[in-house]
Amino acid sequence: MCADSIAAFLAVGIEPCELGAAVTSLGSTLAVKLLSSARVDDSATGVYSHRLGDTWLVGEALDKSPCRCTW
């Protein structure tokens, strides 16, 4: 499965070496995806990761309430 936010990240064309690059996308939720060398999952804040080659797409969907993401 490819979520809209992952598709948006891939459509931007960020290279795998661009660690720290981030993309936001707006659909039914506002999603943030950041390219990272490390997996980050935190159920308390809703942060989760998807594998992308040798890197990770770390992100959060902001659909319930405003929050402050600290990377």
C-alpha positions in Angstrom: 0.0 0.0 0.0 1.2 3.5 -0.8 -0.4 6.3 1.2 -1.0 9.6 -0.5 1.7 11.2 1.6 4.3 8.6 0.5 3.3 9.2 -3.1 3.6 12.9 -2.7 7.1 12.5 -1.2 8.2 10.3 -4.1 6.7 12.7 -6.7 8.9 15.5 -5.4 11.9 13.5 -6.5 14.1 13.8 -3.4 17.2 11.7 -3.7 18.0 9.1 -1.1 21.1 11.0 0.0 19.1 14.1 1.0 18.6 13.0 4.6 16.6 15.5 6.5 14.5 16.6 3.5 10.8 16.9 4.3 7.6 17.1 2.3 4.1 18.1 3.5 1.0 17.0 1.6 -2.6 18.0 2.2 -5.5 15.6 1.6 -8.0 14.6 4.1 -5.2 15.1 6.6 -2.0 17.2 6.6 0.9 14.8 6.4 4.6 15.4 7.1 7.3 13.0 5.8 11.0 13.4 6.6 13.8 11.3 5.1 15.8 9.7 7.9 18.6 7.2 8.4 16.8 5.9 11.5 13.4 4.5 12.1 11.3 6.6 14.5 8.0 5.3 16.0 6.2 7.0 18.9 2.6 6.1 19.5 2.3 8.9 22.1 2.8 11.5 19.4 1.6 9.6 16.4 5.0 9.5 14.7 5.6 6.4 12.5 8.0 5.3 9.9 7.9 3.6 6.5 11.0 1.8 5.0 12.2 3.5 1.7 15.2 1.6 0.4 18.0 2.0 3.0 16.3 4.9 4.6 13.1 5.7 6.5 10.2 8.1 5.8 9.3 9.3 9.3 6.1 11.1 9.5 2.9 12.1 11.2 -0.7 12.7 10.0 -2.2 15.8 11.6 -5.9 15.0 11.4 -7.2 15.4 14.9 -5.6 18.5 16.4 -2.7 20.9 15.9 0.5 19.7 17.4 4.2 20.7 17.4 6.5 18.2 15.8 10.1 18.1 17.1 12.6 16.3 15.0 
